[in-house]
Amino acid sequence: MSRAFADICFTDSVRAAQHRYGSRDGNRGFETAADPRAELGETEQAFVAERDGFYQASVGEIGWPYVQFRGGRPGFLKVLDPRTLAYADVRGNRQYISVGNLDADGRVALILMDYAARRRLKIWGVARIVELGAADWPTALPAEAGVERAIVIDVKAYDWNCPKHITPRFTEAQIQPRLTALQLEIERLQAENRQLRDALGADYID
């Protein structure tokens, strides 16, 4: 058995490149792994549920790839079950490049990032469009103002990436507790300085 992502990605030209650059032997393990990683485990599901954005790649009819960032509240990308993801597609610039691509070819690749922890999850799947109001609209998704359709993704494979080249980045919410602690310390020191100046009285020279 092989990893599902290797079945998708390790084409003849990719294997040839691995041979050429000396990594073929190191990559053979993906083709003999016991776990195919074709459905999301508990760790992967939890990771997805915590994300407030991801990158989605699709391919147009003339072969050009298109990458789009999708963002929302943490958890807007829903795990419907270990093999199904879905998100509500909201109105944007109305170019509909991803939508058009998916109408022609549903294959997508997602990259989900946790910059602070330097973690990256790659997911391959086949997406389909569910129009707002359709009988098969996923009940886990909102049908609020601005939502135009649902994108439902049949997961085919996933893999975790090496963190080596991920530059840590932090959101305002992640750094706010430390900023608050620093501000409180500054205020404490300022109050202490005022008390010392008052105690010194006229002898204090600024």
Secondary structure, 3 states (H helix, E strand, C coil): CCCHHHHHHCCHHHHHHHHHCCCHHHHHHHHCCCCCCCCCCHHHHHHHHHCCEEEEEEECCCCCEEEEEEECCCCCCEEEECCEEEEEEECCCCCCHHHHHHHHCCEEEEEEEECCCCEEEEEEEEEEEEECCCCCCCCCCCCCCCEEEEEEEEEEEEEECCCCCCCCCCCHHHHHHHHHHHHHHHHHHHHHHHHHHHHHHHHCCC
